[in-house]
Amino acid sequence: MSAAEVIEEINKLPVEEQKEVFAFLAEKIVAGRESDSRPLLGKKLSFEEACDVVFRENRELLASL
């Protein structure tokens, strides 16, 4: 199954189940980042980089999405 087919199937799910999929994928992405956020303090970050730091440091925030 291709990524496009998976995305199509996810779009068919009820909203609550889509949120579960999003939380799962976001957790996988955040967990895959091995760098510590401390070296990032005081640096300009892209939106995506800032999201990674926030969700890595605040897993309960990610879980509540």
PyMOL commands that set and color helices and strands:
alter all, ss='L'
color gray80, all
select helices_A, chain A and resi 3-12+15-32+38-40+47-57+59-64
alter helices_A, ss='H'
color red, helices_A
deselect
rebuild
show_as cartoon
